[in-house]
Amino acid sequence: MGLLLCSRLVLSGRKTELIVRTKRQKDELLQSGLTLIDGEERHRIEAGGSDLLRVLTAAEAEQAVSGAGRSPGESRPFSHYLVLAVKQTAITPELVGLIERISGPDTWIVCLQNGIGHVEKLTQRVALNRIWLSVTTEGALKHAAGEVAHTGRGMTWLGSPGGESDPDTLAEQKKWLNCLELAGFRTSLSKNITSRVWQKLLTNAVINPLTAILRVTNGELPSRQDAYILMRTLFEESEALAVKLGIELATDLWEQILTVCRSTSGNRSSMLQDVLAGRRSEIEAISGELLRLAGKSGTP
């Protein structure tokens, strides 16, 4: 998602910085450029010497703040949107510290994470009113360090964790969504983004762990009677927790989950891919957070 957003923003004429984890990733991007595959079209963007795209390591991003003559926390002459297109497992105290150091009073942090719990991590160092939640159904597949395919068009919702936004925040949210619209994305401002986050959370909680345990594609889950029963049980337990916590869910959410399985029938969930690759999964941010909240609220 990070590469998809970055490439489309650059192609729409927006100055964009891509912060990568390692110098090796940066060197690969500088050498090969950034390529967006959209159907039959291929768009290549130079990553070195471009006026619109800068590729930085985390250390360089921090140096850029001081190099511009600003102290961490000082204003920029423009709105600054810091998009977190990383998994929950990447939101470590070190990353949160970096976000604090490269942010200013004009910085807005856009969270694209699956699951819940990341806002609590961020607010240890960042003010809650600077954080936005975003849910997207856009599809992206990374082929190489600098090559990404836009595999499915969808919708992107944005809102404040606390619900209604103040007028200044609302104006900034509309500016960010306008950037995305000009980059070719469909967007919507949500007054109840928490509901959207929970609907995606329940979808992930029902599909991802079962595909990882059973080693099956998304489409195989509802076609197997044993898996279907497990799906329905997980859904009903999670739905009961949401009701207990006063979180509004779509009345047809179960049907939506089955539709996701059908429309992505051949896909391996991200959790299954992580397990097969021996990577740490996001199970704690999905099922783990549901269990934590269930225990806290006395929900079986």
C-alpha positions as CSV (number, residue, x, y, z in Angstrom):
1,M,0.0,0.0,0.0
2,G,2.9,2.3,0.7
3,L,4.3,1.9,-2.8
4,L,0.9,2.2,-4.4
5,L,0.1,5.5,-2.6
6,C,3.5,6.9,-3.2
7,S,3.5,6.2,-6.9
8,R,0.0,7.5,-7.5
9,L,0.7,10.7,-5.5
10,V,3.9,11.4,-7.4
11,L,2.2,10.8,-10.8
12,S,-0.5,13.3,-9.8
13,G,2.2,15.9,-9.2
14,R,2.5,15.8,-5.4
15,K,5.9,16.1,-3.6
16,T,6.3,12.8,-1.8
17,E,8.9,11.2,0.5
18,L,9.2,7.5,0.7
19,I,10.8,6.4,4.0
20,V,12.2,2.9,3.8
21,R,13.6,0.6,6.5
22,T,17.1,0.0,5.2
23,K,19.8,1.5,3.0
24,R,19.6,-1.6,0.8
25,Q,16.0,-0.8,0.0
26,K,16.9,2.8,-0.8
27,D,19.7,1.7,-3.1
28,E,17.5,-0.7,-5.0
29,L,14.9,2.0,-5.5
30,L,17.5,4.5,-6.7
31,Q,18.8,2.0,-9.2
32,S,15.6,0.6,-10.5
33,G,13.1,3.4,-9.9
34,L,9.5,3.0,-8.8
35,T,7.2,1.2,-11.2
36,L,3.4,1.1,-11.0
37,I,1.5,-1.6,-12.9
38,D,-2.1,-0.7,-13.6
39,G,-3.8,-3.2,-15.8
40,E,-1.9,-3.1,-19.1
41,E,-0.1,0.1,-18.3
42,R,3.3,0.5,-16.6
43,H,4.4,3.8,-15.1
44,R,8.1,4.2,-14.2
45,I,9.2,7.0,-11.8
46,E,12.8,7.9,-11.3
47,A,13.7,7.7,-7.7
48,G,17.0,9.6,-7.9
49,G,17.2,13.3,-8.8
50,S,13.4,13.6,-9.0
51,D,11.8,16.9,-7.9
52,L,8.7,15.0,-6.8
53,L,10.0,11.8,-5.2
54,R,12.7,11.5,-2.5
55,V,13.6,8.1,-1.0
56,L,15.0,8.3,2.5
57,T,16.0,5.9,5.2
58,A,14.6,6.6,8.7
59,A,17.9,8.1,9.8
60,E,18.0,10.4,6.8
61,A,14.4,11.5,7.4
62,E,15.3,12.6,10.9
63,Q,18.4,14.4,9.5
64,A,16.3,16.2,6.9
65,V,14.3,17.8,9.7
66,S,17.4,19.3,11.4
67,G,19.0,20.0,8.0
68,A,16.1,22.2,7.0
69,G,16.9,24.4,10.0
70,R,14.0,23.2,12.1
71,S,14.0,21.6,15.5
72,P,11.7,18.5,15.9
73,G,8.2,19.8,16.5
74,E,8.7,23.1,14.6
75,S,6.2,24.2,11.9
76,R,6.6,23.6,8.2
77,P,5.3,26.1,5.6
78,F,2.9,23.4,4.3
79,S,0.6,20.6,5.5
80,H,2.6,17.4,6.2
81,Y,0.8,14.0,6.0
82,L,2.8,11.1,7.5
83,V,1.2,7.9,6.2
84,L,1.9,4.7,8.2
85,A,1.7,2.0,5.6
86,V,3.3,-0.7,7.8
87,K,1.9,-3.7,9.7
88,Q,1.0,-3.6,13.3
89,T,4.2,-5.5,14.2
90,A,6.3,-2.6,12.9
91,I,4.8,-0.1,15.2
92,T,7.6,-0.4,17.8
93,P,8.6,2.2,20.5
94,E,11.5,3.0,18.2
95,L,9.2,3.8,15.3
96,V,6.9,5.9,17.5
97,G,9.9,7.8,18.7
98,L,10.9,8.5,15.1
99,I,7.4,9.7,14.2
100,E,7.5,12.1,17.2
101,R,10.9,13.5,16.1
102,I,10.0,14.1,12.4
103,S,6.5,15.5,13.2
104,G,5.5,19.1,13.8
105,P,2.3,21.0,14.6
106,D,1.4,20.8,10.9
107,T,1.9,17.0,10.7
108,W,-1.1,14.6,10.5
109,I,-0.5,10.9,11.0
110,V,-2.6,8.7,8.7
111,C,-2.9,5.1,10.0
112,L,-3.7,2.3,7.5
113,Q,-3.2,-0.7,9.9
114,N,-5.3,-3.8,10.2
115,G,-6.5,-4.6,13.7
116,I,-6.5,-2.3,16.7
117,G,-4.2,-1.2,19.4
118,H,-1.8,1.0,17.3
119,V,-3.5,4.3,18.4
120,E,-2.7,3.5,22.0
121,K,1.0,2.9,21.0
122,L,1.2,6.1,19.1
123,T,-0.4,8.3,21.8
124,Q,2.4,7.4,24.2
125,R,4.4,10.0,22.2
126,V,2.0,11.7,19.8
127,A,-1.2,13.7,20.6
128,L,-4.4,11.9,19.8
129,N,-5.8,14.9,17.8
130,R,-2.9,14.5,15.3
131,I,-3.8,10.9,14.5
132,W,-6.3,9.9,11.8
133,L,-7.6,6.4,11.1
134,S,-8.0,5.2,7.5
135,V,-9.6,2.0,6.1
136,T,-9.1,1.1,2.5
137,T,-10.3,-1.7,0.1
138,E,-7.7,-0.8,-2.5
139,G,-5.7,-3.8,-3.6
140,A,-1.9,-3.8,-4.1
141,L,0.7,-6.4,-4.7
142,K,4.4,-5.8,-4.4
143,H,6.4,-7.6,-7.1
144,A,9.8,-6.3,-6.2
145,A,11.5,-3.6,-4.1
146,G,10.4,-0.9,-6.5
147,E,7.5,-2.5,-8.4
148,V,3.9,-2.6,-7.3
149,A,0.7,-3.6,-9.0
150,H,-2.7,-1.9,-8.4
151,T,-4.7,-5.1,-8.2
152,G,-8.1,-3.8,-7.3
153,R,-10.0,-0.5,-7.1
154,G,-11.8,0.2,-3.9
155,M,-12.8,2.9,-1.5
156,T,-10.7,4.7,1.2
157,W,-12.4,6.1,4.4
158,L,-10.8,8.6,6.8
159,G,-11.8,9.9,10.2
160,S,-10.6,10.9,13.6
161,P,-10.5,8.2,16.4
162,G,-12.7,10.3,18.6
163,G,-15.4,10.8,16.0
164,E,-16.3,14.4,15.1
165,S,-13.4,16.5,14.1
166,D,-12.9,20.2,14.9
167,P,-13.1,22.7,12.0
168,D,-9.3,23.0,11.4
169,T,-8.8,19.2,11.5
170,L,-11.8,18.7,9.2
171,A,-10.3,21.2,6.7
172,E,-7.0,19.3,6.7
173,Q,-8.8,15.9,6.3
174,K,-10.6,17.3,3.2
175,K,-7.2,18.5,1.8
176,W,-5.7,15.0,2.3
177,L,-8.7,13.3,0.7
178,N,-8.5,15.7,-2.2
179,C,-4.8,14.7,-2.7
180,L,-6.0,11.1,-2.9
181,E,-8.9,11.9,-5.3
182,L,-6.5,13.7,-7.6
183,A,-4.2,10.6,-7.4
184,G,-7.1,8.4,-8.7
185,F,-8.5,7.0,-5.4
186,R,-12.2,7.1,-4.4
187,T,-12.5,8.5,-0.9
188,S,-15.0,9.3,1.8
189,L,-14.9,11.2,5.1
190,S,-16.3,9.2,8.0
191,K,-17.8,10.6,11.2
192,N,-17.6,7.1,12.7
193,I,-14.4,5.6,11.4
194,T,-14.2,3.4,14.5
195,S,-17.1,1.4,13.1
196,R,-15.2,1.0,9.8
197,V,-12.1,-0.1,11.6
198,W,-14.1,-2.7,13.6
199,Q,-15.8,-4.1,10.5
200,K,-12.4,-4.6,8.9
201,L,-11.1,-6.0,12.2
202,L,-13.9,-8.6,12.4
203,T,-13.4,-9.5,8.7
204,N,-9.7,-10.2,9.4
205,A,-10.4,-12.0,12.7
206,V,-12.8,-14.4,10.9
207,I,-10.7,-15.1,7.7
208,N,-7.0,-14.6,8.4
209,P,-6.3,-16.9,11.4
210,L,-8.3,-19.8,9.9
211,T,-6.6,-19.6,6.5
212,A,-3.2,-19.6,8.4
213,I,-4.1,-22.5,10.6
214,L,-5.8,-24.6,7.8
215,R,-3.3,-23.5,5.1
216,V,-6.1,-22.7,2.7
217,T,-7.0,-19.8,0.3
218,N,-9.8,-17.3,1.3
219,G,-12.2,-19.0,-1.1
220,E,-11.8,-22.4,0.4
221,L,-12.9,-21.4,3.9
222,P,-16.7,-21.1,3.4
223,S,-16.8,-24.1,1.0
224,R,-15.6,-26.4,3.8
225,Q,-18.2,-27.3,6.4
226,D,-15.8,-27.5,9.3
227,A,-14.2,-24.2,8.4
228,Y,-17.6,-22.5,7.8
229,I,-18.7,-23.5,11.4
230,L,-15.5,-22.0,12.8
231,M,-16.0,-18.8,10.8
232,R,-19.5,-18.4,12.0
233,T,-18.5,-19.0,15.6
234,L,-15.7,-16.5,15.5
235,F,-18.0,-14.0,13.9
236,E,-20.8,-14.4,16.5
237,E,-18.3,-14.1,19.4
238,S,-16.6,-11.0,17.9
239,E,-20.0,-9.4,17.1
240,A,-21.2,-9.9,20.7
241,L,-18.1,-8.1,21.9
242,A,-18.7,-5.2,19.6
243,V,-22.3,-4.9,20.8
244,K,-21.1,-5.0,24.4
245,L,-18.7,-2.2,23.7
246,G,-21.4,-0.1,21.9
247,I,-19.7,-0.3,18.5
248,E,-22.0,0.0,15.6
249,L,-21.6,-2.7,12.9
250,A,-23.2,-3.1,9.5
251,T,-26.3,-5.3,9.7
252,D,-25.1,-7.4,6.7
253,L,-21.5,-7.8,7.9
254,W,-21.6,-11.6,7.8
255,E,-22.7,-11.5,4.2
256,Q,-19.9,-8.9,3.5
257,I,-17.4,-11.3,4.9
258,L,-18.6,-14.2,2.7
259,T,-18.4,-11.8,-0.3
260,V,-14.8,-11.0,0.6
261,C,-14.0,-14.7,0.5
262,R,-15.7,-15.1,-2.9
263,S,-14.2,-12.0,-4.5
264,T,-10.7,-12.9,-3.2
265,S,-11.2,-16.7,-3.6
266,G,-7.7,-17.4,-5.0
267,N,-5.9,-15.1,-2.5
268,R,-3.7,-16.2,0.4
269,S,-4.4,-14.0,3.3
270,S,-1.5,-11.8,4.6
271,M,-1.4,-13.9,7.8
272,L,-1.1,-17.1,5.8
273,Q,1.7,-15.6,3.8
274,D,3.5,-14.5,7.0
275,V,3.2,-18.0,8.5
276,L,4.4,-19.7,5.4
277,A,7.4,-17.3,5.2
278,G,8.2,-17.7,8.9
279,R,7.5,-14.0,9.6
280,R,5.8,-12.7,12.7
281,S,2.0,-12.3,12.1
282,E,-0.5,-9.7,13.2
283,I,-2.4,-12.2,15.3
284,E,-1.9,-10.1,18.5
285,A,-3.3,-7.0,16.9
286,I,-6.4,-8.8,15.6
287,S,-7.5,-11.8,17.7
288,G,-5.3,-10.8,20.6
289,E,-6.9,-7.4,20.9
290,L,-10.4,-8.9,20.7
291,L,-9.4,-11.3,23.6
292,R,-7.9,-8.5,25.6
293,L,-11.1,-6.4,25.3
294,A,-13.3,-9.4,26.0
295,G,-11.5,-10.0,29.2
296,K,-11.6,-6.4,30.2
297,S,-15.3,-6.1,29.6
298,G,-16.3,-9.5,31.0
299,T,-17.4,-10.9,27.7
300,P,-17.0,-14.7,27.2
